[in-house]
Amino acid sequence: METKEKAERYARIVAPSLLGVARRAVAAAGIEPAGSVLDAGANTGLAAFLAATVVGPDGTVVAIDPDAAFLQTGEARATAAGYRAIRWQAMALGTLPFAHESFDAVVSVHALALAADPMILLEELRRVTVEGGAVVVATWGAPRENEWIGAIERAVGRSGGPTLPRVAVVAESGNLEALVQAAGMARVEGIRFSDPLRVAGVDGLWEWAGALRLWCDPLSELSADVNARARDRLAREFDGRTRGGELVIGREMTMVRATVPPS
């Protein structure tokens, strides 16, 4: 699948399902009008859009992501919606090319899994944030609290498909808080909250999973036989749970807010 198509699918299918966590992350960051914000791992810019509405025309939001196609999709949507405060920069989520204390706040929503080394990224987020500024990181909760992860993994694996890439950085409750604290941040506060996924039946779940960044390629490359068997297994696992055409699946988010201590 072409990268541009992946980005468009993500923006259309996955991003709307993450609006709730993006709103929470931006609110927790304490962003102020005319402020400067970094959206680290912006995907197609959902959190950046929300931050831009807060900083206004006198503020700045920098949206970074390893994949230029995702940023181009986000920029096109931002332009159409009239967001002018966002700068889009493609770069790896590791050592960042920004000076110390470049931003008043940082948000990172579902991006840790895109970093080669999440600890290096977290240390860099601390470095580029002003003293006393907030760093807010959100990602999937533990796999056992996200039934969609196990359901898709089982369906694919038991149908002869490959082992799928790990989408959950956090294996257990408290892991994300420990990572953020180890990166040198202070006043680390973690919350976990339910954010059920609502899709149009098993077909909607399969489409949503196939639009996730880490699963897009392996699911699109399944043979027709494996694809059909996997979808049949999903249908049997969720048999009887679709109501009025809607399937509701357990999904948990974990979010950590921390501040940058004096150096």
Secondary structure by P-SEA (a helix, b strand, c coil): ccaaaaaaaaaccccccaaaaaaaaaaaacccccbbbbbccccccaaaaaaaaaccccbbbbbbcccaaaaaaaaaaaaaaccccbbbbbccccccccccccccbbbbcccccccccaaaaaaaaaaaccccbbbbbbccccccccaaaaaaaaaaaaaccccccccccccccaaaaaaaaaaccccbbbbbbbbbbbcccaaaaaaaaaacccaaaaaaaccaaaaaaaaaaaaaaacccccccbbbbbbbbbbbbbbbccc
